[in-house]
Amino acid sequence: MVDKYGNYLILGNNFLEQDERSRAKEAFLKSLTYAKNKKEALDSLFEIADLSLQEENYREALTWFLKIIHLEDHPGAYYGLAIAREGLGEDPARIIEAYQKAIALDPHYTKAYYYLAHIYFDLEDYSRARELFLQVLTLEPEDFVAWNDLGSLYEKTKNYDQAKKAFLKSLSLSPRYSRALYNMGVIEGRLKNYQGALAYYEESLEEYSHPHTYLNMSAIYFELRDDCGALEILTRGLKDHPDSVNLHFNLACCYVHLRDKKKAARELKEAIKIKPEAEIWAETDQDLKDLIKEMHYGHY
């Protein structure tokens, strides 16, 4: 006897491997019509719901996860429901409820603890977020991403010593993790260990280039009154990120420090071209407020 359910499920997964998602979904929907029992129906429904999440079709995903829950109180369905609700921008209380339901059904559901921690982090309930991150690390002590995020929480609450320990733990588990390298740069900067901060930022750039890294480095050079160092790092940053309004803006400040108003005006004009609000920023910036006035009078 031909197993139409199994054949369509296999076909759907083959389409997924070829990144043909719409055809995969059609196959999974077909498999659902031939499901012979609850388990087979759940397998098909999860495939369809997960595809909807991948496509960021959150309303559709929510519908499918609710169908799963109608068949069975499944922790994975409540986890998916929470993600769909987040995507739809629903009330945080409803998102929290779904994650908590997933955890109640499976107390070892690490991902649910992790994303629930981030919900509380965003709500500025740092105590609850900390408890949840620690729960993740109790279940998976080698989760370097969770260690990094716990460090970010400590940094946010100005517990810099604990933040540094958490970031270093993350790096001990994944030495080239760019986010933890960047965060160590932030912490060393907070602790005024500027050379250490610059070293960590440089390491993070080897793994991943981001405008904020160059901006933070330039801020350190400004703090050290090393305008040439700031000039060099901002110029490097603009090679990687030529459309970064903040890099152009800071470079304009740098040229003001170096008494080259012509180049400062050029960079400020570029910043304003990218983002017109930069003109408003300049009007209240200690370094640029005089320059922007002169630009208004047509001097540059």
N, C-alpha and C positions, 0 to 999 in steps of 0.2 A: 504494500500500500504506500502511495506517495505521501511523504510528510511535507505537506504544503507549508505548514507553520515553520518547520525547521529550515526549509529551502529559502523562504522569504527572509528569515532572520539572517541566514548566511549571506544572502544576496545583499541585504542592507549593510552588513559589515564590510562586504567587498566594496560597495560604493563608498563607504566611509574611508576606507584605505586609499581610494582614488580621489578623496575630497569632493565627491559628488553628493553633497548633503541633501539636496532636494530629492534626488532619486533614492537616496538611503531612507529618507523619511517615508516616501511612498511605499518602499518595500516593508518597512517596519509596520506601517499602517495595515498593509496586506496581511502580515504575519499575525497581527492582532485579531483580524477577522477569522483566522483559522486556529486561534488558541483553544486548546482542549480542556484547560484547567486554570485555576487561579495563578499558579506559578508562571505558566507560559504567558498569561495575560500581563502579569506584573513585569516580566522581562521585556516584553514589547513596549509597554507603557513607559518604562524607565528609559528605553532607547529613544523614544519619541520626545519625552520630556527633556532629556539631556541635550538632544539636538536643538530643541527650541531655546534652551539656555545658551548654547554655543552661538546661535544666530541672534542672540539678544532680543528674542521675541518673548519678552517676559510675561505678557498677558497670556499668551498661548501656553507657555511653560507652566504658569500657575494653574491653568485649567487642567492640564495633564497630571500634575502632582496631586491635585485635589481628587482626581479620578483614582489615583493609586491609593490615597488615604481612604477613600470610600471602600476599597477592597480590603485594605490591611493597614493597620497603624504601623507604618514602616519608618524607621528613623531617617533613612535616606530620602524619603519623600518629604518629610518635614524640613530637612536640611535644604533640599532643592526649593521648597516652598519659601523658605526664608530668603534665599538668594533671589528668587523671582520677585518677592516683595521689595527687597532692596532696590532691584533694578527699576521697579515701578515707582520708587520713592514713597512707599507707604509709611504710615505711622511707625516709628521705631518700636513702639510697644508691641505691635503685631509681628514685627520681624523677630524681636526678642522671644516672644511667645513660641514661635515656630522652632527657633534654635533650642530653646529650653525643652520643648517636647521631644526633639531628636535626642537630646542628652538623657532625658528621663527614660527613653526607650533603650538607649545604648550609652551607659555611663563611660564608655571608653571611646566615644566618638570625638576624636581629637580635633578634626576640622571644625566641628560645631563649636567646641570651646574656643578655638582660635578666632573664628569670625565673630562670635558673640563678644569676645574680648574687644575686638575692634569697634563694635557697635558702642559698647560702654566707653571706650576711649574717645570716640567722636562726640559722645554725650557729656564728656568731661567727668565721668564717674570713674576716676582713676583708681580708686580703691577696689572697686568691683572688677575693673579691667585687669588690674594686677593679679587678683586672685585667679582669674581665668587663664591668664598667661602662665602662671605658676602651675595650674592644673595641666595645661598642655605639656609643660616641661616635666611634670611628674610622670605623665604617660609616655612622652618621647623626649628623654633628656638630651638627645643629640640633634634636636631640631634647631639648627643654627638660625633659621629665619625667626622662630619664636624668641630665641635669645636676643636677637637684634631688636625685635619689636618691644620686648620687655625693657631693653635699654632705652629705646625711644620714649617709653612711658616715664622711666626714671628721669630722663633728660627734661621732659616736659614739666615734671614736678620739681625740677632743680635739684634732684638728688644725684649730683654729678659723679660722686664716687661709685655709687651702685650702678649708674649707667655705664661707666667705664668698665666695670667688672663684667657686666652683661655683654657689652660689645666685644670685649676681649675673649669671652667664652665663645661667642659666635664665631670669631675669627680662628679660635683654636680648633673648631670643628670644620670650618671652611675658610682657609686662609686668604682666598682670593675673592671672597664675597664683597662685591663693590659697595653695597649699601652699608655694611658694617664698617668698611674702611672709611667711607665718607662720614659716617656718624662718629667714628673715632676722631676724625679731623674736627668735627663740631665740638666734641667734648674737650679735646686738648685746647682748642681755641677758648672755650669757656673757662678752662683752668689756667689760661694765659701761658700755656706751653706752646708758643707760636711755631717754633721750629718743628716740634713734633706734629702739630696740626698740619703744617705744610707738607710734611713727609707722608702723612696718611692720605691727604688729598691727592698727592701725586700718584700714590699707589692706586687709589680708586679710579683715577683717570686712565690708568693702564687697562682697566677692566671695562669701564663704561664712562663715556664723556657726557657730562651734563652741564648746562650753563651755570647752575647754582654752585657747582664746585669751583669754577673759575671766579665767580662773584665772591664766594667766601674767602678764597685765597687773596683776591685783590683787597678785600676788607682788612685782612691781616697785614698786608704790605702797607696799607694806609695807616693802620695802627702803629706800625713800626717806622712810619714816616719814610718809607722806601718807595718813592713814587716811580722810580725806574723799574723796580720789581713789579709794582702794580701794572705799569704800562706793558711790561713783557707778558704777564699772565693774561691780561685782558686781550691783548693782540692775539695770543695763542687761542684764547677762547673763541674769538670772532672768526678764526679760520675754520673752526668746527661748527660754530653756530652763528653764521653771518646775520641771521634775522632776529637775534636776541636783543630786544629793546633794552634790557637791563645792562647788558654788556656794553652797548653803545653809550648808554647814559653814564655808567661808571667811568668809561674811557674819557668821556667829556670832562668829568670831574678831575680825572688824572691830568689831562692836558691843562686844565686851569691851574692845578698845583705846579705844573712845569712852566707856567706862564706862556703857554702857546694857545692864545685865544682863537686863532684861526682854525687850528685843528680841533679845538674844543667845540667850536661852533659847528664844524663839519659833523662831528659825532653826535652832537645834540640834535641837529637837523635830521640825521639818519634815524635817531631814536624816535623823533616826533613823526617822521614819515611812516615808521612801522606801527607806532601807537600814538595817536594824537594827544592822549592824556599825559604823555611825557612832558608836554609844554607846561601843564599845570604843576607837575612834580617839580619842574625846574624853578618855578616861581617861588617855591618855599624851600628849595634846597640851598643850604648855606654856601656851597661852592658855585652854584649855577645861577642864583637869582640875579646877580649883576649882569652876567653874560646874556641871559634871556632878555633883559631890558635893552641891552645894547643891540641885540638882534632885532628887537621890535623897532628900534630907531634906524635899522638898516645899516648898522655898522659892520655886520658880518653876514 
